[in-house]
Structures are given as structure tokens and as C-alpha cells.
Amino acid sequence: MQNQLLKNEPKKITLEVAQTQKPMRIDVYLTQQVENATRNKVQEAISEHRVLVNGKPVKANYKIKSLDTIQVTFLRPPAPELAPENIPVDIIYEDDDLMVINKAPDMVVHPAFGNWTGTLANAILHHLGTEADTLDTTDLRPGIVHRLDKNTSGLIIAAKSSTALQKLARQFANRQVEKKYQAIVWGVPDPQEGIIKTNIGRSIRNRKVMTCYDYGGKDGKPAVTEYRVEKNLQYFSLVELILHTGRTHQIRVHLKHIGTPILADEIYGGTTIRKLPFSKSESFVKNLLELIPRQALHAENLTFFQPTTHEKLSFIAPLPPDMQDALDKIEKVLRV
């Protein structure tokens, strides 16, 4: 019950308007800046004096100014109870403590606003049946040890008991879990092997996306990604990545930061149609983006310790069909 109460607590956000921000209606600004915020929700908060600018309530037509401090309180509706759903999932390993699942690219990991059903968590509850009684089912993430973005495919661990969940979570916290990803990116990273170190935090201009800040600075949190080009495809690359930290959108943000965004990543520049130096390149790129309508990122490898026996376990999931099709098309057209 305590977990459920925490979920329903008001969401409080403080924003500082960037010095370079142009005047804009506050309801429009907040809709752009706050994840899952709609114009109606924002205007309702303003009318109920739950939006303060520099400590004072304002009207919806107030135009923000540079360096304004905005405090917003959003009320949370009660979350529906998590229910088992008979959703097929690709379980590649299972024992008494855990499952390793090869997640499809269009599946949300756990329920949240806008996605209360059809998630991996719903599927896990159905698969476990009465075994789920050993998990905290008041939590919307029962057994979920870590997460993948909806449109990122690949390996994810699900615990089958609260004890296993705690032990696995400790491994993640202590960085004992090795996670390797593969991504198809625009261009070729230079150098072709290295480590990206920045801080990552929410963008001041758009709070719905993440951005890089100076490593070790006051903004954001430290993020470290190791990378290596597996295939140099002239205008694209297949890149292997190892996460040494686990920040939101870390790989996607870091690859954009070094100028090689992930192919088809709509948020971080991967859907911009680049002109390539060969005939009919525009139609080639459009066809490529039709083949893979999501960021070309795949969690390929997971290595961790079984929480009871302490045996070292390692799993590999091959590239999913959409990424393999895109890769084949690139290699065929560019003849590399």
C-alpha cells in the first residue's frame, strides 16, 4: 500500500528558464518542457494556482522571461492495478530465480501514463502465475531489474522473487553486470574505438530530452560509454557499445554528442535525411528508414551472476530482423 501511495503523490517540478529563451506563453512552454504534460493538464494546474513563477501564481497567457523560476505541481490520478496479460514474450533462459527475455522493439517495459496495459510487466505476471505471489505486485515494475526504452530491442532480466530482485539490483548498483549493445549509426566515429565521458541531464530547452554537459560538472550526472566500430560502412557504421553507467537515453545521447546519431532515432537526430554522395541517395535513405521505424539499437549481450548459485551467466541475442534488414540494405547498396 505504501508504494501505491507514493505513486499517487503530487509530482513537483522546478524549471529555470534559459537565458536565451524567447518570450512564450507559459502553458505552451510547460507543455513542451514537461514529459507527458498536455495543454489541458497545464492550464488546469495554472487555474488552480499550482504553477508559480518566481514564487507567484500566474495566468495561462503569462509570457515567460529569461531566468524565470517556474514551480509546477501536477496531481497524479490513481494508477490502475497491474493485471496479468497473455502476451507472448521470447524467454531465452529461465531458472527458479529469474528469466532472461529478448524484448521486442515495440514493447513498453512497465506501465506508465499512456501505457497502462500491454507491457512486459503484464506479460511477466501472466507467465509466473501463482509464482508472482513472491513479488510485490503493488509495484508497477514487479520483477523488473532494469529497463530498456520502448523502441530498443534486446536482453532484459526479470526476477521471479523479491529476494532475487534485491540481489540482482545490487549487482547493477555495484556495476557487476556487463551490458553490450549494438547500434547502426550515421557516419563513422573518429576514432573508431574509444570512451565517451560526459555528464547527462535533461535539456534546459526541452525537458523531454536528455543532453550532454561537462564531465564532472554541476549539471547532470556522470555517464561513461565505451564504443568500438564493428563494421565501417563508409556513411554508416555498426557499433558495439558497453555501458559503464546507466543514465536515461545514455547511448543515444552519447552517439549524437560525437556526431554519429543512431539511425532512425527520431528524438536525437537519426531521422534527418542526409544527402549522401551518390545518385538516388535520398530515396535510398527514405527506404532505409521505412525498413527500421525505430532507433537501430539492440541490447545484444548480458553477463551477470546467478543470485543464488553465484554462477556467471552470459547471454547473446542476435540482431533483430529490422536491424539486420537495414544492415543488409546498406551493405548491398554501398557494396562494402
PyMOL commands that set and color helices and strands:
alter all, ss='L'
color gray80, all
select helices_A, chain A and resi 2-7+26-33+39-47+120-134+162-173+250-257+281-291+321-334
alter helices_A, ss='H'
color red, helices_A
select strands_A, chain A and resi 11-16+51-53+56-57+69-74+90-94+98-103+153-159+178-186+193-202+210-213+221-232+236-243+297-305+312-316
alter strands_A, ss='S'
color yellow, strands_A
deselect
rebuild
show_as cartoon
